[in-house]
Amino acid sequence: MISEGFYLIVSVGRHKFIPGLAPAPPRPGPASPRPRSAPPRPAGTAAPVMAAAVRLFRGAARGPPALAFTRALGSAPPGPVSRGARRAALAAAGTLGGLGLALGLWRRQAALAAAREDEEEKELRQRFMAPPVSGLRELRRRRRELRSRMELLIMETQAEMCRALADLDPGASFAVDSWERKEGGGGISCVLQDGEVFEKAGVNVSVVSGLLSEEAARQMRSRGKSLKAKDGKLPFCAMGVSSVIHPKNPHVPTMHFNYRYFEIEEADGTKQWWFGGGTDLTPTYLNEEDAVHFHKTLKEACDKHDLKLYPKYKKWCDDYFYIKHRGERRGIGGIFFDDVDSPSKEEVFQFVKSCAKAVVPCYIPIVKKHCHDSFTPEEKLWQQLRRGRYVEFNLVYDRGTKFGLLTPGSRIESILMSLPLTARWEYMHNPPESSKEAEILEVLRNPKDWVH
């Protein structure tokens, strides 16, 4: 440190003039006489300057650099010190004073930036249900990368939905369970059970990575994915937020949403990526006003990006949630999409973000409206039978459930969180014609357009 500092002092003192610290030497003009050669520096001049530099670097913390240097030079061992050497020392001290001020300013700015980061991290911790899987500092360090932005989005979506549900059911609370997957990644499961309003409500986040299983790769190839493995291995990263809400009151519909991002690295190092997701409603009894509100809210989210998206993804939803062996849909639909990788990663991400932000406003007003409605034992029985259909679809057809069960190290409790606490199957149950139960069955067999 001393030798580097002394080199700086000497080099600056010899080669750079600092205004305001000493009178400038006169510049030779056209009419000015040629300046005389400087007299030779008396022997021993460098020693006091070096000694002063050493004392300066040892004691700079006790006072301004220029004053410290002057004092150090004044207390140097006896010996001739030329006016030029003193001027060089003063110039160097002034330069060091400027450097000291700059260093102090930089340290202050760094401290303020660190304080801001700590405050932001504290705010994020309070906003989320639990610390993110990837860690707050890592997400901040890579905050411009889409994977980090997606993880922050699903964390925010989880927290927003959990708090909205908790506000409606203050007597219950979410069990928050952070878990790790030994193959890579982990997740956060938030589950509320046996509340006054909700029988079971789960909102899960997962961020997992590792090697794709052969069964999962086969499932993806069946959808048209061309996946080229290296030595049979396909590194992947997947993240998403998934929720299923089963209310107690049969006049409050069940709701499901899921938004996810997937990335696979192929044998040549190229990466395939895509987004998927959707939001759908499964009522026990039909309320057309609720259906219109739900679909209209989702349509508004889609229309911000392209007017063609809602009708396309509404039909996809009706087709996807079809229970083939029953000849009916699981519910009255919403939107659904998968394997979306165009027009660009950023544009698809912004679309997914709009859909995720529409989850609370499309559903919570319906819950508020009906959570205190009266109901009969017969209506509760019908709700249990419709939940049986929900279970059938999830265990037989749902892609997310299949992928989870086929992925090594998956957390089964979190995957099966979507199932209700109670359900019922009766042999050959058929509701009376023209009943409210028959009314909802007609819509499930023949989907309607709710917004035109």
Residue pairs with C-beta under 8 A, 6 or more apart in sequence:
1 57
2 53
2 54
2 57
5 53
5 56
5 57
6 50
6 53
6 54
6 57
8 92
8 96
9 49
9 53
9 56
9 89
9 92
9 96
10 49
10 53
10 88
10 92
12 91
12 92
12 95
13 49
13 88
13 89
13 91
13 92
14 88
16 91
16 95
17 24
17 25
17 91
18 91
18 94
18 95
20 94
21 66
21 90
21 91
21 93
21 94
22 87
22 90
22 91
26 32
26 35
28 34
28 35
38 84
41 82
41 84
41 85
42 80
42 82
43 80
44 79
44 80
45 79
45 80
45 81
45 82
45 85
46 85
47 76
47 77
47 79
48 73
48 76
48 77
48 79
48 81
48 85
49 73
49 81
49 85
49 88
49 89
51 72
51 76
51 77
52 69
52 72
52 73
52 76
52 89
53 69
53 72
53 92
54 72
55 68
55 71
55 72
55 75
56 65
56 68
56 69
56 72
56 93
56 96
59 68
59 72
60 68
60 96
60 100
62 68
63 71
64 97
64 100
65 93
65 96
65 97
65 99
65 100
66 90
66 93
66 94
66 96
66 97
68 93
69 89
69 90
69 92
69 93
69 96
70 89
70 90
70 93
73 81
73 86
73 89
117 140
120 140
121 136
121 137
121 140
124 136
125 131
125 136
127 156
127 159
128 155
128 156
128 158
128 159
129 155
129 158
129 159
129 162
129 174
129 176
129 188
129 190
130 176
130 178
130 188
131 178
132 139
132 151
132 152
132 155
132 207
133 151
133 185
133 186
133 187
133 188
133 205
133 206
133 207
134 148
134 151
134 207
138 148
139 148
139 151
139 152
142 148
143 149
143 152
146 261
146 345
146 346
146 349
147 237
147 239
147 261
147 263
149 349
150 239
150 261
150 349
150 352
151 207
151 239
153 259
153 352
153 353
153 356
154 205
154 239
154 240
154 241
154 259
154 356
155 188
155 205
155 241
157 241
157 259
157 356
157 357
157 359
158 188
158 190
158 203
158 204
158 205
158 241
158 243
160 359
160 360
161 203
161 243
161 359
161 360
162 174
162 190
162 203
164 360
164 364
165 174
165 192
165 198
165 201
165 203
165 245
165 364
166 172
166 173
166 174
166 192
168 197
168 198
168 364
168 367
168 368
168 371
169 192
169 195
169 196
169 197
169 198
171 195
171 196
172 192
172 193
172 194
172 195
172 196
172 197
172 198
173 192
174 190
174 191
174 192
174 203
175 189
175 190
175 191
175 192
175 193
176 188
176 189
176 190
177 188
177 189
177 190
177 191
178 186
178 187
178 188
179 186
179 187
179 188
179 189
179 411
179 414
180 186
181 187
181 208
181 210
181 409
181 410
181 411
182 409
183 208
183 209
183 210
183 211
183 408
183 409
184 208
184 209
184 210
185 206
185 207
185 208
185 209
185 210
185 237
186 206
186 207
186 208
187 204
187 205
187 206
187 207
187 208
187 411
187 414
188 204
188 205
189 202
189 204
189 411
189 413
189 414
189 417
190 202
190 203
190 204
191 200
191 201
191 202
191 417
192 198
192 200
192 201
192 202
193 199
193 200
193 421
194 200
194 421
195 201
195 248
196 248
197 247
197 248
197 249
197 252
197 367
197 371
198 245
198 246
198 247
198 248
199 246
199 247
199 248
199 420
199 421
199 422
200 244
200 245
200 246
200 420
200 421
201 243
201 244
201 245
201 246
202 243
202 244
202 245
202 417
202 418
203 241
203 242
203 243
204 241
204 242
204 243
204 414
204 417
205 239
205 240
205 241
206 238
206 239
206 240
206 242
206 411
206 414
207 237
207 238
207 239
208 237
208 238
208 239
208 407
208 409
208 410
209 235
209 236
209 237
209 238
210 235
210 236
210 408
210 409
211 233
211 234
211 235
211 236
212 220
212 227
212 234
212 235
212 236
212 264
212 407
213 406
213 407
213 408
214 232
215 406
216 403
216 406
216 407
217 227
217 229
217 234
219 399
219 402
219 403
219 406
220 227
221 227
223 338
223 339
224 339
225 272
225 339
227 234
227 264
227 266
227 272
228 266
228 267
228 268
229 266
229 267
230 266
230 267
234 264
234 265
234 266
235 264
235 265
236 262
236 263
236 264
236 265
237 262
237 263
238 260
238 261
238 262
238 263
239 260
239 261
240 258
240 259
240 260
240 261
240 277
241 257
241 258
241 259
241 260
241 356
242 257
242 258
242 260
242 400
242 418
243 255
243 256
243 257
243 258
243 359
244 254
244 255
244 256
244 417
244 418
245 254
245 255
245 256
245 363
246 254
246 387
246 420
246 421
247 253
247 254
247 367
247 371
249 370
249 371
249 372
249 373
249 375
250 284
250 285
250 375
250 379
250 380
250 382
250 383
251 284
251 285
251 287
251 370
251 373
251 375
251 379
252 366
252 367
252 370
252 371
252 373
253 281
253 282
253 283
253 284
253 290
253 331
253 366
254 281
254 282
254 283
254 284
254 331
254 387
254 390
254 420
255 279
255 280
255 281
255 282
255 363
256 279
256 280
256 282
256 418
257 277
257 278
257 279
257 280
257 356
257 359
258 276
258 277
258 278
258 400
259 275
259 276
259 277
259 278
259 352
259 355
259 356
260 275
260 276
260 277
260 400
261 273
261 274
261 275
261 349
261 352
262 273
262 274
262 275
262 276
263 271
263 272
263 273
264 271
264 272
264 273
265 271
266 272
272 341
273 341
273 345
274 338
274 339
274 340
274 341
275 337
275 340
275 341
275 348
275 349
275 351
275 352
276 337
276 338
276 339
276 340
277 336
277 337
277 338
277 352
277 355
277 356
278 313
278 317
278 320
278 334
278 335
278 336
278 337
278 355
279 298
279 334
279 335
279 355
279 358
279 359
279 362
279 363
280 317
280 321
280 330
280 331
280 332
280 333
280 334
280 335
280 336
281 290
281 291
281 294
281 331
281 332
281 333
281 334
281 363
282 330
282 331
282 332
282 386
282 390
283 290
283 291
283 331
283 332
283 440
284 379
284 382
284 383
284 386
284 440
285 379
285 382
285 436
285 437
285 439
285 440
286 332
286 436
286 439
286 440
286 443
287 370
288 450
290 366
290 369
290 370
291 332
291 448
291 450
292 450
292 451
293 362
293 365
293 366
294 332
294 334
294 362
294 363
294 366
294 450
295 314
295 333
295 334
295 450
295 451
296 450
296 451
297 358
297 361
297 362
298 310
298 314
298 334
298 335
298 355
298 358
298 362
299 310
299 314
299 451
300 358
301 354
301 355
301 357
301 358
302 309
302 310
302 313
302 335
302 351
302 354
302 355
303 309
303 310
304 354
305 347
305 350
305 351
305 354
309 351
310 335
310 451
313 335
313 336
313 337
314 333
314 334
314 335
316 335
316 336
316 337
317 333
317 334
317 335
317 336
318 329
318 333
318 447
320 336
321 329
321 330
321 331
321 333
321 336
321 393
322 328
322 329
322 330
323 329
323 330
323 389
323 392
323 393
323 396
323 397
324 397
325 392
325 396
326 389
326 392
327 445
328 389
328 441
328 444
328 445
329 444
329 445
329 447
330 389
330 390
330 393
330 444
331 444
332 443
332 444
332 447
332 448
332 450
333 447
334 362
335 355
338 399
340 348
341 348
342 348
381 424
382 431
382 437
384 422
384 423
384 424
385 424
385 425
385 426
385 429
386 440
387 420
387 422
387 423
387 424
388 423
388 424
388 425
390 419
390 420
390 423
391 419
391 420
391 423
394 401
394 418
394 419
395 401
398 418
400 415
401 415
401 416
401 418
404 410
404 412
404 414
404 415
405 412
405 415
431 437
431 438
431 441
432 438
